[in-house]
């Protein structure tokens, strides 16, 4: 007769979570990243990141004079968009605890769960 080990512990579904943070304010996005990572480490979740993605620079050039007369002078305006990526390996309950942070105005969060990869 073979002995079968019974595991009484609950099987927890662990998913890979890809979190993308986007903002035009670099200080705000760095603060959110650090808060997110400290909360993840408090909940003993595997963290990878923050990975700094390339900064997008949007430029818009306009004429200074509204009527078109005078010297051809131009104004150039630009806006930079900063992105960070953070990967977590956690279950859904701990991700809800981690994502309970307060976000400053102008920081967008996009979280994607991938349960197929473990």
Backbone as CSV, one residue per row, in Angstrom:
resi,resn,N_x,N_y,N_z,CA_x,CA_y,CA_z,C_x,C_y,C_z
1,UNK,0.847,-1.175,0.000,0.000,0.000,0.000,0.893,1.239,0.000
2,UNK,0.611,2.157,-0.890,1.420,3.359,-1.019,0.834,4.456,-0.135
3,UNK,1.727,5.220,0.426,1.293,6.345,1.245,1.180,7.584,0.359
4,UNK,0.077,8.255,0.492,-0.160,9.452,-0.301,-0.124,10.641,0.630
5,UNK,0.693,11.615,0.284,0.781,12.832,1.090,-0.380,13.725,0.734
6,UNK,-1.107,14.145,1.730,-2.214,15.070,1.491,-1.775,16.456,1.914
7,UNK,-1.974,17.382,1.018,-1.615,18.767,1.293,-2.885,19.504,1.692
8,UNK,-2.963,19.914,2.951,-4.153,20.598,3.448,-4.126,22.092,3.189
9,UNK,-3.022,22.590,2.682,-2.933,24.028,2.397,-3.757,24.358,1.162
10,UNK,-4.286,25.552,1.150,-5.078,25.997,0.008,-4.165,26.301,-1.175
11,UNK,-4.630,25.947,-2.349,-3.917,26.293,-3.560,-4.307,27.717,-3.945
12,UNK,-3.337,28.609,-3.987,-3.601,30.005,-4.318,-3.175,30.242,-5.757
13,UNK,-4.080,30.807,-6.558,-3.756,31.118,-7.940,-2.841,32.327,-7.976
14,UNK,-1.652,32.107,-8.487,-0.679,33.186,-8.602,-0.666,33.649,-10.046
15,UNK,-0.779,34.944,-10.229,-0.792,35.516,-11.574,0.333,36.528,-11.699
16,UNK,0.755,36.732,-12.930,1.730,37.765,-13.215,0.961,39.037,-13.550
17,UNK,1.279,40.112,-12.856,0.575,41.372,-13.027,1.541,42.389,-13.621
18,UNK,1.148,42.966,-14.742,1.949,43.991,-15.417,1.281,45.337,-15.152
19,UNK,1.962,46.211,-14.410,1.429,47.528,-14.062,2.224,48.583,-14.815
20,UNK,1.507,49.422,-15.558,2.136,50.514,-16.299,1.658,51.835,-15.716
21,UNK,2.592,52.685,-15.328,2.288,54.010,-14.788,2.674,55.052,-15.828
22,UNK,1.794,56.016,-16.068,2.025,57.066,-17.057,1.722,58.417,-16.434
23,UNK,2.602,59.403,-16.670,2.381,60.738,-16.116,3.252,61.754,-16.840
24,UNK,2.858,63.025,-16.713,3.687,64.107,-17.239,4.558,64.709,-16.137
25,UNK,4.357,64.263,-14.897,5.121,64.763,-13.755,6.063,63.654,-13.270
26,UNK,7.386,63.805,-13.448,8.301,62.723,-13.081,8.381,62.474,-11.573
27,UNK,8.237,63.510,-10.747,8.302,63.311,-9.295,7.105,62.511,-8.805
28,UNK,5.930,62.779,-9.360,4.721,62.066,-8.940,4.797,60.591,-9.313
29,UNK,5.308,60.306,-10.502,5.368,58.914,-10.938,6.411,58.134,-10.135
30,UNK,7.510,58.767,-9.753,8.514,58.101,-8.928,7.983,57.828,-7.519
31,UNK,7.189,58.760,-6.987,6.593,58.566,-5.665,5.613,57.401,-5.676
32,UNK,4.781,57.309,-6.707,3.827,56.215,-6.816,4.563,54.885,-6.960
33,UNK,5.635,54.859,-7.734,6.431,53.638,-7.897,7.014,53.173,-6.568
34,UNK,7.582,54.092,-5.824,8.182,53.706,-4.546,7.123,53.241,-3.548
35,UNK,5.952,53.902,-3.526,4.867,53.460,-2.643,4.376,52.070,-3.030
36,UNK,4.257,51.829,-4.317,3.782,50.540,-4.819,4.751,49.424,-4.435
37,UNK,6.034,49.670,-4.577,7.040,48.651,-4.296,7.149,48.378,-2.796
38,UNK,7.064,49.431,-1.968,7.122,49.198,-0.526,5.915,48.401,-0.051
39,UNK,4.730,48.681,-0.586,3.540,47.908,-0.224,3.658,46.459,-0.686
40,UNK,4.228,46.254,-1.846,4.389,44.890,-2.363,5.355,44.099,-1.493
41,UNK,6.425,44.726,-1.066,7.396,44.030,-0.213,6.835,43.759,1.182
42,UNK,5.940,44.636,1.671,5.278,44.387,2.952,4.376,43.159,2.867
43,UNK,3.749,42.937,1.705,2.869,41.787,1.502,3.614,40.565,0.969
44,UNK,4.940,40.609,0.934,5.815,39.523,0.512,5.467,39.031,-0.891
45,UNK,5.431,39.984,-1.815,5.140,39.710,-3.221,6.426,39.893,-4.008
46,UNK,6.638,39.040,-4.999,7.807,39.162,-5.867,7.623,40.360,-6.798
47,UNK,8.619,41.269,-6.794,8.526,42.515,-7.564,9.685,42.597,-8.546
48,UNK,9.380,43.048,-9.759,10.416,43.376,-10.742,10.153,44.780,-11.227
49,UNK,11.119,45.631,-11.076,10.940,47.000,-11.549,11.243,47.985,-10.448
50,UNK,11.004,49.237,-10.669,10.364,49.865,-11.815,11.323,49.963,-13.001
51,UNK,10.810,49.617,-14.160,11.572,49.740,-15.390,11.175,51.040,-16.067
52,UNK,12.138,51.854,-16.345,11.858,53.144,-16.974,11.742,52.951,-18.485
53,UNK,10.564,53.205,-18.989,10.324,53.100,-20.420,10.707,54.423,-21.077
54,UNK,10.950,54.439,-22.381,11.380,55.680,-23.044,10.376,56.822,-22.874
55,UNK,10.913,58.021,-22.659,10.090,59.219,-22.491,9.654,59.722,-23.856
56,UNK,8.359,59.981,-23.982,7.840,60.542,-25.236,7.835,62.051,-25.137
57,UNK,8.319,62.715,-26.152,8.310,64.172,-26.194,7.393,64.606,-27.324
58,UNK,6.319,65.283,-26.951,5.372,65.792,-27.941,5.698,67.252,-28.186
59,UNK,5.911,67.629,-29.452,6.265,69.008,-29.791,5.191,69.612,-30.678
60,UNK,4.917,70.901,-30.426,3.939,71.627,-31.223,4.527,73.003,-31.533
61,UNK,4.650,73.336,-32.808,5.225,74.613,-33.232,4.128,75.492,-33.818
62,UNK,4.062,76.759,-33.370,3.050,77.706,-33.855,3.704,79.039,-34.187
63,UNK,3.007,79.820,-35.010,3.456,81.187,-35.294,3.124,82.084,-34.111
64,UNK,3.988,83.064,-33.846,3.735,83.995,-32.744,2.637,84.984,-33.094
65,UNK,2.616,85.469,-34.325,1.626,86.486,-34.690,0.346,85.810,-35.176
66,UNK,-0.800,86.245,-34.685,-2.048,85.611,-35.108,-2.471,85.998,-36.524
67,UNK,-2.076,87.184,-36.991,-2.551,87.660,-38.297,-1.666,87.208,-39.455
68,UNK,-0.416,86.830,-39.196,0.469,86.394,-40.265,1.361,87.487,-40.791
69,UNK,1.157,88.732,-40.379,2.026,89.826,-40.815,3.269,89.882,-39.947
70,UNK,4.280,90.544,-40.420,5.491,90.741,-39.634,6.513,89.645,-39.883
71,UNK,7.506,89.625,-38.998,8.598,88.669,-39.133,8.098,87.258,-38.818
72,UNK,8.642,86.300,-39.515,8.272,84.910,-39.247,8.956,84.441,-37.965
73,UNK,8.248,84.544,-36.855,8.759,84.077,-35.570,7.865,82.936,-35.103
74,UNK,8.494,81.965,-34.467,7.791,80.744,-34.087,7.964,80.458,-32.601
75,UNK,6.950,79.852,-31.994,7.024,79.327,-30.622,6.953,77.811,-30.697
76,UNK,7.751,77.145,-29.875,7.717,75.688,-29.804,7.341,75.285,-28.387
77,UNK,6.293,74.484,-28.274,5.843,73.962,-26.990,6.080,72.460,-26.987
78,UNK,6.468,71.947,-25.836,6.662,70.505,-25.755,6.151,69.971,-24.426
79,UNK,5.702,68.723,-24.472,5.211,68.031,-23.283,5.875,66.660,-23.248
80,UNK,6.412,66.299,-22.088,7.069,64.999,-21.938,6.152,64.058,-21.182
81,UNK,6.073,62.819,-21.670,5.253,61.794,-21.027,6.196,60.707,-20.520
82,UNK,6.156,60.481,-19.206,7.025,59.511,-18.556,6.241,58.227,-18.295
83,UNK,6.931,57.075,-18.451,6.293,55.780,-18.229,7.194,54.902,-17.378
84,UNK,6.556,54.119,-16.509,7.256,53.134,-15.689,6.489,51.822,-15.769
85,UNK,7.197,50.705,-15.734,6.573,49.386,-15.738,7.027,48.628,-14.499
86,UNK,6.079,47.977,-13.830,6.354,47.176,-12.649,5.664,45.828,-12.850
87,UNK,6.382,44.742,-12.573,5.823,43.399,-12.663,5.699,42.815,-11.268
88,UNK,4.554,42.216,-10.980,4.318,41.558,-9.703,3.943,40.109,-9.962
89,UNK,4.339,39.224,-9.069,3.928,37.833,-9.108,3.145,37.589,-7.829
90,UNK,1.810,37.703,-7.921,0.984,37.680,-6.718,-0.414,37.173,-7.036
91,UNK,-1.156,36.876,-5.965,-2.553,36.500,-6.155,-3.411,37.765,-6.187
92,UNK,-4.679,37.586,-6.524,-5.550,38.741,-6.753,-5.803,39.537,-5.471
93,UNK,-5.885,38.849,-4.348,-6.160,39.527,-3.072,-5.018,40.454,-2.661
94,UNK,-3.784,39.987,-2.803,-2.649,40.837,-2.427,-2.465,41.990,-3.409
95,UNK,-2.841,41.796,-4.670,-2.757,42.890,-5.637,-3.751,43.981,-5.271
96,UNK,-4.930,43.604,-4.793,-5.914,44.604,-4.356,-5.397,45.407,-3.166
97,UNK,-4.686,44.753,-2.259,-4.096,45.460,-1.120,-3.018,46.441,-1.586
98,UNK,-2.205,45.989,-2.523,-1.106,46.822,-3.013,-1.634,48.022,-3.778
99,UNK,-2.652,47.816,-4.618,-3.173,48.887,-5.472,-4.076,49.857,-4.721
100,UNK,-4.204,49.711,-3.419,-5.019,50.621,-2.624,-4.329,51.928,-2.288
101,UNK,-3.248,52.255,-2.968,-2.522,53.498,-2.692,-3.269,54.678,-3.289
102,UNK,-3.019,55.837,-2.702,-3.642,57.057,-3.204,-2.795,57.612,-4.339
103,UNK,-3.453,57.885,-5.466,-2.742,58.371,-6.644,-2.845,59.883,-6.758
104,UNK,-1.744,60.575,-7.053,-1.817,62.011,-7.302,-2.516,62.290,-8.639
105,UNK,-2.939,63.512,-8.805,-3.609,63.902,-10.041,-2.612,63.823,-11.197
106,UNK,-3.024,63.229,-12.305,-2.188,63.159,-13.484,-1.407,61.877,-13.638
107,UNK,-1.538,60.937,-12.697,-0.856,59.647,-12.819,-1.892,58.602,-13.220
108,UNK,-1.662,57.950,-14.362,-2.570,56.920,-14.856,-1.962,55.550,-14.593
109,UNK,-2.808,54.611,-14.146,-2.359,53.264,-13.843,-3.112,52.286,-14.733
110,UNK,-2.366,51.362,-15.343,-2.956,50.315,-16.165,-2.402,48.988,-15.660
111,UNK,-3.278,48.107,-15.132,-2.852,46.817,-14.597,-3.438,45.710,-15.462
112,UNK,-2.596,44.774,-15.877,-3.004,43.648,-16.706,-2.632,42.357,-15.982
113,UNK,-3.635,41.477,-15.759,-3.408,40.179,-15.120,-3.163,39.137,-16.202
114,UNK,-2.152,38.295,-15.997,-1.849,37.210,-16.921,-1.756,35.933,-16.097
115,UNK,-2.848,35.180,-16.035,-2.869,33.962,-15.215,-2.229,32.780,-15.906
116,UNK,-2.007,32.852,-17.207,-1.435,31.727,-17.922,0.057,31.560,-17.618
117,UNK,0.755,32.655,-17.352,2.187,32.595,-17.048,2.375,32.588,-15.552
118,UNK,3.158,31.652,-15.048,3.372,31.556,-13.599,4.833,31.441,-13.298
